[in-house]
């Protein structure tokens, strides 16, 4: 389904595309040191390195039996610090809480574990919880690359609107983002990054922490828990849909579908036949964490994918691939990745989706 653009959206669509391109260029400056190290490798060295990573994570059993690579996390017991009252609530038990807990994550590769776990801040998981006095169905909202700052995410996701619809809401920090950022002051998160091992283990840790949070919310009484995410968070949402049958819904928004596709689209894999070879090697290396590698465990009726027609960061073809794989509806709304003209219409489609599936309490 394509939402018809308004006159304003038609006029501002090209500006949204240009803004996306400008932000990609700016982000490239921030991450240029890590990419420069990778680009110093020759084509043959890159392919060889990606092949060694593919071999390290390439046991077919890891795809056939996901629990071998994504073991269920233990129950978590977060420390919840009250931030403020929940707007409009009359019961003092309701509130906004910042939750932290030990991630307890162990990398899959023993030889990489010490390096990955050396980043102490990333070993603590963080979420901001918006909780009514009595537990309600929960929405876990997952931010995009370089995101996770709560003040921004409270606006990127319409938290007040979701609360009015009868949900409790959790805003999470992905590995190496926001409160979990690297201690060395590096400009760019290590996940995802130029080292595919951080990308793979970061996906594993994100799944580990998010499933732990969903279990906690259910354990305190939430009748259900679903996920939605933007960009990198959309990728993570789709990945979770292939791993957790207990999710009540999965909504990828302007999602990334493939790290290898993104690298090729941004010109990071060279050109011609060499780019094709590097793309395949990259896709194979990270396949174990691809949302396209396993069937969805969430029924197609409970998935909804949204794309922006002028998106130049994760173009609509990413959402199209994920929607085809998950089997649910695809909605394309006007605007770009960052300037999301028409997002109001997009979230109204989410509201309809929730009503059709009897989700929420409002």
C-alpha positions as CSV (number, residue, x, y, z in Angstrom):
1,X,0.0,0.0,0.0
2,X,1.3,3.5,-0.9
3,X,0.0,6.4,1.1
4,X,-0.8,9.2,-1.4
5,X,1.5,12.2,-0.8
6,X,0.0,15.6,0.2
7,X,0.9,18.7,-1.8
8,X,3.4,19.6,0.9
9,X,5.0,16.1,0.7
10,X,5.3,16.3,-3.0
11,X,7.1,19.6,-2.8
12,X,9.3,18.6,0.1
13,X,10.1,15.1,-1.0
14,X,13.3,16.1,-3.0
15,X,14.5,18.1,0.0
16,X,14.1,15.0,2.2
17,X,16.2,13.0,-0.2
18,X,18.9,15.7,-0.3
19,X,18.9,15.9,3.5
20,X,19.4,12.1,3.8
21,X,22.4,12.3,1.4
22,X,23.9,15.2,3.4
23,X,23.6,13.3,6.7
24,X,25.2,10.2,5.1
25,X,28.1,12.3,4.0
26,X,28.4,13.9,7.5
27,X,28.3,10.5,9.1
28,X,31.0,9.3,6.7
29,X,33.3,12.0,8.1
30,X,32.6,10.8,11.6
31,X,33.4,7.2,10.8
32,X,36.1,7.8,8.2
33,X,39.0,6.6,10.5
34,X,37.4,3.1,11.0
35,X,36.5,2.8,7.3
36,X,39.9,4.0,6.2
37,X,41.5,1.1,8.0
38,X,39.3,-1.3,6.2
39,X,39.8,0.4,2.9
40,X,43.6,0.0,3.2
41,X,43.1,-3.7,2.5
42,X,43.3,-4.9,-1.1
43,X,40.3,-6.5,-2.7
44,X,41.8,-10.0,-2.2
45,X,42.6,-9.2,1.4
46,X,39.0,-8.1,2.1
47,X,37.5,-11.2,0.5
48,X,39.9,-13.4,2.4
49,X,39.1,-11.6,5.7
50,X,35.4,-11.9,5.1
51,X,35.8,-15.6,4.2
52,X,37.5,-16.3,7.5
53,X,34.7,-14.6,9.4
54,X,32.2,-16.6,7.3
55,X,34.0,-19.8,8.3
56,X,34.0,-18.8,12.0
57,X,30.3,-18.3,12.1
58,X,29.3,-20.6,9.2
59,X,28.2,-23.8,10.9
60,X,24.9,-24.7,9.1
61,X,23.5,-25.8,12.5
62,X,23.5,-22.1,13.7
63,X,20.9,-21.4,11.1
64,X,19.0,-24.6,11.4
65,X,18.9,-24.4,15.2
66,X,18.8,-20.7,16.1
67,X,18.9,-21.5,19.9
68,X,22.6,-22.6,19.4
69,X,23.5,-19.1,18.3
70,X,20.8,-17.1,20.1
71,X,20.3,-19.0,23.4
72,X,17.4,-17.8,25.5
73,X,18.6,-15.2,28.1
74,X,18.2,-15.7,31.8
75,X,15.6,-13.7,33.7
76,X,16.7,-10.1,34.3
77,X,16.1,-8.0,37.5
78,X,16.5,-4.4,36.4
79,X,17.3,-1.5,38.8
80,X,14.5,1.0,38.0
81,X,15.0,4.6,39.0
82,X,11.9,6.9,38.8
83,X,12.5,9.8,36.4
84,X,9.1,11.5,36.6
85,X,5.4,10.9,36.9
86,X,3.5,9.5,33.9
87,X,1.7,12.3,32.3
88,X,-2.1,12.2,33.0
89,X,-1.8,9.3,35.5
90,X,-3.6,9.6,38.8
91,X,-2.1,6.5,40.4
92,X,1.3,7.1,42.0
93,X,2.5,3.7,40.9
94,X,2.5,4.8,37.3
95,X,5.7,6.5,36.1
96,X,8.6,6.9,33.8
97,X,11.6,4.8,35.0
98,X,15.2,4.4,33.8
99,X,16.0,0.7,34.0
100,X,19.6,-0.8,34.0
101,X,20.7,-4.4,34.3
102,X,23.8,-6.4,33.6
103,X,23.7,-7.7,30.1
104,X,25.3,-11.0,30.9
105,X,26.1,-11.5,27.2
106,X,28.9,-13.8,26.1
107,X,30.4,-13.5,22.6
108,X,30.2,-16.6,20.4
109,X,33.9,-16.5,19.3
110,X,36.2,-17.2,22.3
111,X,39.1,-15.5,20.7
112,X,37.1,-12.3,20.3
113,X,35.4,-12.3,23.7
114,X,38.1,-10.4,25.6
115,X,38.2,-7.6,23.1
116,X,34.4,-7.3,22.9
117,X,33.8,-7.4,26.6
118,X,36.6,-4.9,27.3
119,X,34.1,-2.1,26.7
120,X,32.6,-1.9,30.2
121,X,29.8,0.6,29.5
122,X,28.4,-1.8,26.9
123,X,28.1,-4.5,29.5
124,X,25.2,-2.7,31.1
125,X,21.8,-2.7,29.3
126,X,19.6,0.4,29.5
127,X,15.9,1.1,28.8
128,X,13.5,3.9,29.6
129,X,10.1,2.4,30.7
130,X,6.7,4.2,30.6
131,X,4.6,2.1,32.9
132,X,0.9,2.5,34.0
133,X,-0.1,1.5,37.5
134,X,-1.3,-1.9,36.3
135,X,0.8,-3.7,33.6
136,X,-0.5,-3.4,30.1
137,X,0.5,-4.8,26.7
138,X,4.0,-3.6,26.0
139,X,5.7,-2.0,23.0
140,X,9.5,-2.2,22.8
141,X,10.8,0.6,20.5
142,X,14.3,0.2,19.0
143,X,16.2,3.2,17.7
144,X,18.5,3.6,14.7
145,X,22.2,3.9,14.1
146,X,23.8,6.6,16.4
147,X,20.5,7.0,18.2
148,X,19.2,6.0,21.6
149,X,19.2,9.4,23.4
150,X,15.9,9.2,25.3
151,X,14.8,12.9,24.8
152,X,15.1,12.3,21.0
153,X,13.6,8.9,20.9
154,X,10.6,10.0,22.9
155,X,9.8,12.2,19.9
156,X,10.9,9.9,17.1
157,X,8.5,7.3,18.5
158,X,5.1,8.8,19.4
159,X,5.3,7.6,23.0
160,X,2.3,9.6,24.3
161,X,0.1,8.3,21.4
162,X,1.1,4.7,22.3
163,X,0.3,5.3,25.9
164,X,-3.1,6.6,25.0
165,X,-3.7,3.5,22.9
166,X,-3.3,1.4,26.0
167,X,0.3,0.3,25.8
168,X,3.2,0.4,28.2
169,X,6.3,1.5,26.3
170,X,10.1,0.7,26.6
171,X,12.8,2.7,24.7
172,X,16.0,0.7,24.6
173,X,19.7,1.4,24.0
174,X,21.3,-0.9,21.4
175,X,24.8,-2.1,22.1
176,X,27.5,0.6,21.9
177,X,24.9,3.4,21.6
178,X,23.9,6.2,23.9
179,X,24.5,5.1,27.5
180,X,26.5,2.2,26.2
181,X,28.8,4.1,24.0
182,X,32.5,3.3,23.9
183,X,34.8,4.7,26.6
184,X,37.6,5.8,24.3
185,X,35.5,8.7,23.0
186,X,35.3,7.3,19.5
187,X,32.9,9.1,17.3
188,X,31.1,6.1,15.8
189,X,29.6,3.1,17.5
190,X,31.5,-0.2,17.1
191,X,28.2,-1.9,16.3
192,X,27.6,-2.0,13.4
193,X,31.1,-1.2,12.2
194,X,34.0,-1.9,9.9
195,X,34.8,-5.1,11.8
196,X,32.1,-7.6,10.9
197,X,32.7,-9.4,14.2
198,X,31.4,-6.4,16.1
199,X,28.4,-6.4,13.8
200,X,27.6,-10.0,14.3
201,X,28.2,-10.1,18.1
202,X,26.3,-6.7,18.4
203,X,23.3,-8.3,16.8
204,X,23.5,-11.3,19.2
205,X,23.8,-9.0,22.2
206,X,20.9,-6.9,21.0
207,X,18.7,-10.0,20.7
208,X,19.9,-11.2,24.1
209,X,19.1,-8.0,25.9
210,X,15.8,-7.3,24.1
211,X,14.5,-10.8,24.8
212,X,15.5,-10.4,28.4
213,X,13.6,-7.1,28.6
214,X,10.5,-8.6,26.9
215,X,10.6,-11.5,29.4
216,X,10.8,-9.0,32.3
217,X,7.8,-7.0,31.0
218,X,5.8,-10.2,30.7
219,X,7.0,-11.4,34.1
220,X,5.7,-8.2,35.8
221,X,2.3,-8.8,34.2
222,X,2.2,-7.5,30.7
223,X,-0.2,-9.7,28.7
224,X,1.9,-9.3,25.6
225,X,5.1,-7.7,24.2
226,X,5.8,-6.6,20.7
227,X,8.6,-4.7,19.0
228,X,9.0,-1.9,16.5
229,X,12.1,-0.2,15.3
230,X,13.5,2.3,12.9
231,X,16.4,1.8,10.5
232,X,19.0,-0.4,12.3
233,X,16.2,-0.9,14.9
234,X,14.0,-2.1,12.0
235,X,16.6,-4.6,11.1
236,X,16.8,-5.8,14.7
237,X,12.9,-5.9,14.8
238,X,12.9,-8.2,11.8
239,X,15.7,-10.4,13.2
240,X,13.7,-10.8,16.4
241,X,10.7,-11.9,14.5
242,X,12.7,-14.8,13.2
243,X,13.8,-15.8,16.7
244,X,11.0,-15.2,19.2
245,X,7.6,-16.7,18.7
246,X,6.3,-15.0,21.8
247,X,6.3,-11.6,20.2
248,X,2.8,-10.2,19.8
249,X,3.8,-8.2,16.7
250,X,6.8,-6.9,14.8
251,X,6.9,-3.6,13.0
252,X,10.1,-2.6,11.0
253,X,10.0,1.1,10.1
254,X,12.3,2.5,7.3
255,X,14.4,-0.7,8.0
256,X,17.8,-1.8,7.0
257,X,17.5,-5.3,5.4
258,X,21.1,-6.1,4.6
259,X,24.5,-4.7,5.8
260,X,26.1,-5.8,2.6
261,X,23.4,-4.0,0.5
262,X,24.0,-0.9,2.5
263,X,27.8,-1.0,2.1
264,X,27.4,-1.5,-1.7
265,X,24.8,1.4,-1.9
266,X,27.2,3.7,-0.1
267,X,30.1,2.8,-2.4
268,X,32.2,1.0,0.2
269,X,32.7,-2.1,-1.8
270,X,34.4,-0.7,-4.9
271,X,32.9,-1.2,-8.3
272,X,32.2,-3.8,-11.0
273,X,33.0,-7.4,-10.6
274,X,35.1,-6.8,-7.5
275,X,32.2,-5.0,-5.8
276,X,29.9,-8.0,-6.6
277,X,32.5,-10.4,-5.1
278,X,32.9,-8.4,-2.0
279,X,29.1,-8.0,-1.6
280,X,28.6,-11.8,-1.7
281,X,31.5,-12.3,0.7
282,X,30.1,-9.8,3.1
283,X,26.5,-11.2,2.8
284,X,27.9,-14.7,3.5
285,X,30.0,-13.5,6.5
286,X,27.0,-12.0,8.4
287,X,24.3,-14.3,7.2
288,X,24.0,-15.9,10.7
289,X,22.5,-12.6,11.9
290,X,20.4,-11.8,8.8
291,X,16.7,-11.4,9.2
292,X,16.4,-13.0,5.8
293,X,18.1,-16.2,6.8
294,X,15.3,-17.8,8.8
295,X,11.6,-17.9,8.5
296,X,9.5,-15.5,10.7
297,X,8.1,-17.0,13.9
298,X,5.6,-14.1,14.1
299,X,2.6,-14.8,11.8
300,X,2.3,-12.6,8.7
301,X,-0.9,-11.0,10.1
302,X,1.2,-9.7,13.0
303,X,3.9,-8.1,11.0
304,X,3.8,-4.6,9.3
305,X,6.6,-3.0,7.4
306,X,6.8,0.7,6.6
307,X,9.0,2.5,4.1
308,X,9.6,6.1,3.1
309,X,9.3,6.8,-0.6
310,X,12.2,9.4,-0.7
311,X,14.5,7.4,1.7
312,X,18.1,7.7,0.6
313,X,19.7,5.9,3.6
314,X,17.7,2.7,3.6
315,X,15.7,2.9,0.4
316,X,12.3,1.4,0.1
317,X,13.8,-1.7,-1.5
318,X,15.1,-2.7,1.9
319,X,11.6,-2.6,3.4
320,X,10.3,-4.5,0.3
321,X,12.7,-7.4,0.9
322,X,11.8,-7.6,4.5
323,X,8.0,-7.4,3.9
324,X,8.2,-10.1,1.3
325,X,10.2,-12.3,3.7
326,X,8.0,-11.7,6.8
327,X,4.8,-12.0,4.7
328,X,3.0,-9.0,6.2
329,X,1.7,-5.8,4.7
330,X,4.1,-3.1,3.3
331,X,3.1,0.6,3.7
332,X,5.0,3.3,1.8
333,X,4.6,6.8,3.2
334,X,5.9,10.1,1.8
335,X,9.2,11.7,3.0
336,X,12.7,10.6,3.6
337,X,14.6,8.6,6.2
338,X,15.1,11.6,8.5
339,X,12.5,14.1,7.3
340,X,9.6,11.8,7.5
341,X,6.8,13.8,5.9
342,X,3.7,11.7,6.1
343,X,4.8,9.9,9.3
344,X,1.4,10.8,10.9
345,X,-0.3,8.7,8.2
346,X,2.2,5.9,8.7
347,X,1.5,5.7,12.4
348,X,-2.2,5.8,11.7
349,X,-1.7,2.6,9.7
350,X,0.1,1.2,12.7
351,X,-2.9,2.1,14.8
352,X,-5.2,0.3,12.3
353,X,-2.9,-2.7,12.4
354,X,-3.1,-2.8,16.2
355,X,-6.9,-2.6,16.2
356,X,-7.3,-5.3,13.6
357,X,-5.1,-7.6,15.8
358,X,-6.9,-6.5,19.0
359,X,-3.6,-5.2,20.4
360,X,-3.4,-2.6,23.1
361,X,-6.0,-1.5,25.5
362,X,-7.3,1.7,23.9
